[in-house]
């Protein structure tokens, strides 16, 4: 396989792909839906949803298991929370017309945080191919198999273990050749692939390749990937292209990790603290800072 040139993801690179203007109304910044969470991991949807708002998205909906809706509604009062049927294992179950109505109104959709691979996820992912919204697949939505995207590229956000599962290989092989695996998956699924790790590769279906090496070891913490997926979805809701949303999400996530490491130490900060740094990072960037 021919290996294309790898571009470094830096603030200078992002200057040539500015985010859409914020506008004066929440309707101008898009509507998104986070489909995620389970009885065992309800907080994943919360982390992703808050991150999407911190990225500047205008209107937020969270679709999760019915038994967790009250808690999430109180924790994220900015969101409309949709309660979905749940199965015996505490995962979202099929059978909710309200979910499909919500998705049809969205500019961006995130599916998978806090979920395991289930028949519900497989059927939902197949339906998402028919949507015009930008679709981000994370966690459980990656483990059920991803076919080629439809009219617009999906954004896939696997870590090495999830990529190995998707490829039918071993985690060690992905860690040894991350770029090669990301390129193959991006082409096979016609999607933007964000292969997370100490060195994060962002690869487009046309072979465009970016590399981000910032952030530090503190970002390797429980829930950090949910935040990253939420940031990417938030930028997509605002109108960024799939590749631009992925690049902005990865960079702001890494920059937040860098700032938290400076303030609190390289390890020990929490995933819930990451997204609170994002508005200041974006403001500093727009004013010509780092």
N, C-alpha and C positions, 0 to 999 in steps of 0.2 A: 504493500500500500504506500502510495506517495504521501509523505508527511508535509503538509503546507507550512508556511511561515507562521510563527507564533508571535503574537503581539502582546506586549505587556499592558495590563490594565492599570492605568495611572490617571490622576486627575487631568493631566494634559490631554490624554486620549478622550476623556469624557467631555472635555470642552467643546469638541466638534459634534457631539450628539446631545445637546441640551434637552432637559426634560420639557414636556409641553408646559406652556404658561399656566399658572395656577387658576386664572380666572377669578371671578368675584362671587361665585355661587357653588355650592357643593355639587350641583348637577354638572358643572363644567369639569369636575375631576373624576367622574365616572362612578359606576355602581359595581360592586363586587360581592361575591358570595364565597364564604369558606365552608366547605363541606368536610367535616372532620370531627374528631373526638370519639370517645367510647366511654362506657361506664368505668373502665379501668384507667383511661388516659383522657379525661375531659379537658385538662389544661392545655393540650396541644392546640386545640382550636382557638383558645383564648390567646395564646402567644402569637399565633399567626395572624389573628384578626387585629390585635392591637398594633402589630407591626405594619399591617396594610394601612391603617389609619395614620400611623406615624410617617409613612411614605407619602402621605398627602391625598389618599383616595377620598372621594367625597361621601359615598353612601355605602354602608356595610350591612351585610346579612350573614348570619351564622346558621348553618343547618347541622344539627347534631342530634344525638339520642334524646328522646323525650324526657327521660328522667333527669337530665342535666340542664334543661333549658332555663329553669328558674335561677340556678346558680350562675350560669353564664350571662343571663340577662342582667343580673345585679352587678356582676364583675365587669361587664362591658355595656354600660347603659346607652352607649352611642349606637348599638346594633339592634337590628330587628332579628330576633332569634326564632328559628323554625324548629319545632319539635318533630322528630321523625320516629317511626316505629323502630323498636330494637329487638334483636333476636336473643336467644337463650344465653349467648356468650357475651352479651352487652355491646354488640356491634350494631351499626345502623342496618336495618332490614329494608327490603324493597316494599313499595306500596304507599307512596306519598305523592299525589298530584301536586301538592303545594310546593314541593321541591322543584319540579319541572317548570312550574309557573315562575318561580323565583329565578331560576337559571336563565330563562328566556329573556329576562329583562337586564341581564348583566353584561358589562363590558369585559370583565375578567372573572375567572372562576379558579379557585384553589381546591383541589380534592386530595385527601389522604392523610393529613396530619393526625396522629393519634389513632390511626385505624390499622387493622390487619387486612390482608387480602381476603375478600369475601365475594360470593356471587353478586351481591349488590354492587360492589365496586366494579366488577368486570362489566356488568350491564350498563352502569352509569358511564364508564369510560367510553364504551362503544357509542353511546348516545351523544357524548360530547364532540365526537367527530363531525356532527351535523351543525354545530354551533358556530357563530361568527365571533363569539367572545374569545379572548386569549385564555387558554387553559394551562394551568400549572398543575403538574402531578408530582406528589411527594409521598414518601413513606409507603403506607399500605397500597396506594394506587399504583405503585411501581412494581409491586410483587405479584400482580396477577397477570402480567404480560401486557405490553404496549404495542399496538399495531401502528401502521403509518398514519400520521395525522391527516386531517381532511383539508379544508380550504385554507386554514392557517396553521402554522407550526405550533405544536405543543411546546411547553417548557418542562423538561424533566430534571429533577434535582436529586439524583442518587448519591449516596456515599459509596465507598468501594464495595462494601458487602452487598448493597442493593444492586449495584452494577453487575457484580458477579452473578447474582441470581437472575437478572434480566438476560445476561449473556449465556447462562448455563455453564459458567466456568467457576474458577476459584478466586477468592478474594486476593490471595497472594499474587495471582497473575495480573489482576487489575492494578494492584499497588505497584507492580513492577513496570507495567506499560499502561499508565492511565490515559495518556493521550490517544493511543491506538484504539483502546476500548471506547473512549468517548466519540472518536470519529466514526467508528463502525456503527455505534448506536444512533448517532445523529442522522447518519445516512439511511439506516434501516427504518427509522421511524419518522423521517422527514421532520425532525424536531430540533429545538435548541436544547443541548444537554449541558447541565451544570454539574460536573463531577467534583463533589466536595472533598476537601482534604487540606492538609498543610499547604499544598499547592493546588489551587482550584482551577480546573480547565473549563472554559466556556466555549462550546463548539456549536457552530451552526450547521444546518443540513447541507449547505453549499461548501462546507470545508473551512469556513472562517473560524479561526482559532485565537482565543485570548487566554492569558495566564495571569492569575492573581496570587501573589505570594505574601500578602500582608495579613494582619489580624492577630497573629500569635496563638499560642497553645490554649489560652483561656477560652477561645471560641469552641474548643472541642469539649463542650459540656452539654448535658441533657437539656433538650429544648431549643438549642441554638439553631438547628436545622429548620425547626418550625418558624422561627423568627425570620430566617433567610427566605423561606418560601413565601411568607406573608409580605415581606418587603418587595420581592419580585412581583407579586400579584398586585400590590398597591401601585407600583410604577406602571404596570400594564394597564390598570384601570384608568390611570391618568391619561393614557393615550400613547405611551411609549411602545415601540415595536417589540416583539418577543426578544430579539437579541439585545436591544437597548435596555429593556426592563431587567433582563438577566444581568447585564453588566453593571447597571446602577445598583441593583440589589446586592450583588457580590461585593462591590466596592464599599458601599455605605455600611454593610454588615462588618466588613473587615476594619473599616475606619472606626466604627463604634467599639470594636474589640480592642483596637490599639489605644483609644482614649481611656477605656475602662482599665486596661492594664497599667497605664501610667498613673491613674488615680487610686486604684485599689490593689495593684499587684498583678503579676502575670497569670495567676490562677486564683480561683475562688469567687469571681463575680458570677452572677446568675443570668440565665438566659432572659429572664423577665426584665433585666436592666439594660439589655442591648438596645431595644428599639427606642427607649426614651432619649437616647443620644442622637437619633437620626435627624429630627428637625434642626437642631443646632448645626449638625454637620452640613446639611443642605444649605442653610443660611450662610454659613462660613464659606462654602464653596461658591455660592452665587455672588458673594462679595469679593471674590478673587483670592480667597485663602487657599490652603492646601487642598 
